[in-house]
């Protein structure tokens, strides 16, 4: 299996998320729970040329961080179905759709929270997180100025990284590879702490999205 090369890619691939990501925690915390904010549209008109460029750049980074074999396997999978199609199949049961920044970040945030906390058997309702992020984006001036192209680049960046991380996590779970699961958890914690100033270990999903975890609350791994 390709767990180790995938893990290397996880630790090296995710680029800085920019000013918006740095501001997101404050925007989430301060976002008013108004109907307009909850229904704020974070979709965009996709461009096939942008998708093709992002996929090429992603596979190039995979080539240099994880090797040609991993790159070729991913390229073969993407030739059969686009990354967006694969992602849509995985997240459709959660009510998430393609071409939407809030939906892409919702799936990515939930996946990383699960990995960080070892919460493999926890049923996370994505809808409150989706609404939480819509509120944050609705009140973020940086996001409001983004073009369709910039929204697409942000969303599809989350989608591509989601697919690699999802594959690595599920392979490690299937093999009960505790060492890799721990490494994936630490990588998720470091990614969100460094790029978004969010501590995934201090959060828990609830009716209002991700909120501060009670001090005595501990997540349980499905491997226990």
N, C-alpha and C positions, 0 to 999 in steps of 0.2 A: 504494500500500500504506500501512499504518498503522503503520509502524515507529516514526516519531518520536513520535506521540502515545502509543504503547504504552511507549516508553522513558521519556517523562515520567512516566507512571503508575508505572513501576517505581521510579523514584527517589523518588517522593513517597508511595506508598501504604503500604508495609510499616510497620505500627505497631510500637512497642516490644513485645517479647515477654514482658516482665515478669520476675519474680524467678526463675521456673523456667528460662528461657532463660539468664539470667546464671549460674545454678548448673550448667547442663548440662555444660560442659567439665570441671569438676572431678568431676562425677558419672561421666562417661564414663571419665575417667582412673583413678578409684579404684574402679570397679565390679568386684566379684568375679565371676569367670566361673563361677558356679554354675548348675546345671541349673534351679533355681527362678527365678533372675533371668532366664535366657535365655527361659524360657517365660512370664514375667510377662505378664499380660493387660492391654493398654493399650486395649482396645476400649471402646465405650460404647453405650448405647441412644439412637439418634438421635431427635430431635424435629423433625418437619416445620416447625413454627412457628419454631424457632431457625434452621433452614436458610433459610427465607424471609426472616427478619429480616436475617441476615448477608448474603444476596445483595442485598437492598435497600440496605443500608449500603455494601456494596462498590461497587455500581453508582453510588451517590451520590458516593462519593469519586472514582470514575472520571470522572463528569460534571464535577466541579470541577477535577480535575487534568489530564485529557486531552481533555475536550470532549464535547459531546452526541452527536456522530457515533460516537465510539468506544463510549460508553455504550450507544447504541441498537444497535450491532452486537453487543455482548456480550449485551444483553438478548434480542435475537432468537435468538442461539445458545442461550442458557439456556432459552428458551421451548420450543425443540425437544427439548433434552436437558438434564437438570440438570447443574450443575457436577460433582457426584459421579460421574455416569454418564460424562461426558467424561473425567474424571480416571481412572476405573477402566479405561477402554479403553486409555489411554496406558500405565498402569503394570502392568496385569495380567500381561504377559510377565515382569515382575520378581518375581511372586509377592506383590504388594502388594494389599491390599483396603481397601474403604471402611470408615468407622466405626471407625477405629483410629488412635490418635495416633502411635504409633511408625511405622506405615506411611506416614502423611501426612508426617511429618518426614523419614523416610528418602528419599522421592522428592524433597522440597524440597532437602535437603542435597546429594544427588547431582547434581541439576540445577544448583545454584549452584556446586558444585565444578567441574563440566564447563565452565560459562560462565567462571568465574574463571581456570581454567588453560588454556582453549582446547583442552580434551581431547575434541574432538568425535568422534573415531574410537575412543576408549577404551571397551572393554566393561567397565562397572562391575558387579560382582556385588553386588546390593543386600542379599542375605541377611546377610552379616557386619555391615553397617551397621545393619540392622534389629535383629539380636541385640545389638549394641553399645548401641543406644538403649533396648531393653527393659531391659537391665541398668542403664542409667543411671536410667530411670524407676522401676525396682523399688527403687532405693536413694535416691530423692529424697523426703524427707518432704513437700515442697510438692505434688508430683504425687499422692502417696498420699491427700491430703486433697481432691483435686478431685472435684466432682460430675460426673455424666454431662453436664450442661449445659456445665460448664466444659471438660471434655474435648472435647466437640463443637465449642465455639467455637474452641479451640486448633487442632484438626485441620482444620476447614473453613476457617480462616484460611490455613493452609498450602496447602490445596487450591486456593483461589481465587487466591492469589498465584502458585502453581505454574503455573496455566493461562495467566495473562497473561505470565509470564516465558518459559514454554515457547513460546508463540506468537511472541513477539518474537525469541527466539533462533533459532527455525527459519526465520522469514521472513528474518532477516539472513543466515543461512547459505545459504538458497536464492539470495539475491541477491549473495552474496559481498561483503557490505557490511562492509568491515573497520573502518570508523570506528564503526559501530554495535556490532559485535562487541566492540571494545575498550571502548566505553562500558558495555556490558552486563557485561563482565568486571570493570571497576572498580566498578560498582554492586554486584555480588555480593560483592566483597571488602569494600567499605565496610559493607554490610548485616550481614555475619556478624561483622566486627570490632567494629562499634558495638553490635549488639544481643545478640551471643552470646559476645563476647570470643574468637572463633575466627579464626585466620588461614588462609583456604582455600589460600593459596599454599604453606603449610608442611605441608600434609597430602597423603597419598596413600592410596587404597583398598587394603586388603590382607585377609588371612584373618581378621583380628580387627576389621575395620571401618576407619575412618579413623585413620591413625597418622602420626606425624611422618615427613616426607619426608627421605631421605638428601640431604645437602647438594649432591651432584653430580647429583641426579636432576632432569631438566627435562622438562616435558610438551611434546608436539609438537602443533601445531594441524593439523587435517585440511586446512586451506587451503594449507599449505606445499607 
